[in-house]
């Protein structure tokens, strides 16, 4: 099973990592979402500690628009797959792209 994490603002992918208020999590089995839930991101947590929070939530994959390269490095250390430079789209569209394998990174969006 995979667990896809999409940090959001107003039900759309957050423009900058660390500015999201909540996150959608999707459990994926056999390329289909079997369960989803939304969780508030702790307001008192430092951005540099967010990768560890996502790991404790069971994330195996995460989607970003803009993110600092040091944060990406920490996710990789935690063995969480990252998708960087993704368009600011609604969660359902991003989920569909993940399920059908068309979600791809754009490394030009690394800060």
N, C-alpha and C positions, 0 to 999 in steps of 0.2 A: 504494500500500500504506500502511496505517496500522499503528502499533505502540502497542497499549494497555498501559499500565503500571499495575499494582495493587500498592501497597505492603502487605505482609501481616505478621501475627503469627499463628502457628498456623493457617495456611491460610485466614484470614479477614482482610478489610480491616482495616488498622491503625486503631485509634481516633484516634490523633494522629499527624500527619505528623512525621517525624523520630524516631519511636519504633519504626519497623519494622526488622526484622532482615534481611528479604529482600524481593524483589519478583518478581512474576510478570510476564512480558512475553508478549504475544500478537500475532503478526503477523496482520493482518486484510486479506483481499482479497475483494471482492464480498460484504461483510457476513458473512464466515465466517472463523474462525480457521484458518490454514493451518500455523502453527508456534507452539510455545510453549516457553518456558524460564524457569527460576528462577535468579535471581542474588542473591548476598549484597550487601547495601548496605555500602559501606566504613564500618567502625566509627569510623575516625579523621577522617571528614569532618564539617565543621560543617553544621548544618541549612541555613544560608543558601546553602551551595554545592551542596546536593542538586539543585536544578533543573538546574544545569549538568551534573552527573553523569547525570541522566536524559536530557538532550539528547545526550550522547556515546553513550548506549546506544540512541539512535534513537527514543526515545519521541515520539509525535505527540499522544497523549492520555493523561491520567492521572486516576485516581479517588482522592478523599479523603473522609474522614469529617469530621474537624476539621483546619483549617489556618489559619495566620496570613495575613491579607490581603496582607502584603508578599511572602510566598512565592508566592501566586497571581499577584501582579503580575509577579514575575520569570518564572514559567512563561509568562505571556502575552507578555512581551517576547521570549521564546525561541520564540514561535509554537507553543506546546504547549497544546492544548485541555485545559481543566480541568473536572472534574465534582466539585462540592463538596457536602458534607452528605449523602453517600451512606450508606445503611444498612450496618451491620456484617454483611456477608453473605459466604459462601464465594466464592472466585474463580470457580468455574464458574457460579454464579448471576449474578454481576456481568458476566461475559463474555456470557452469554445476553442479558441486558438491553442490553448495548452492541450486540450483533449485531442485535437486533430493534428498536433505536431507542427503547427505553423507559427508558433511563438518563437521568435528569434531575437537575439540581442543586437544592439547597436552600440558598440564600445565607444563611439564618439560622445556619448552622454556621461562618461565617467568624469568626475570632477578631480 
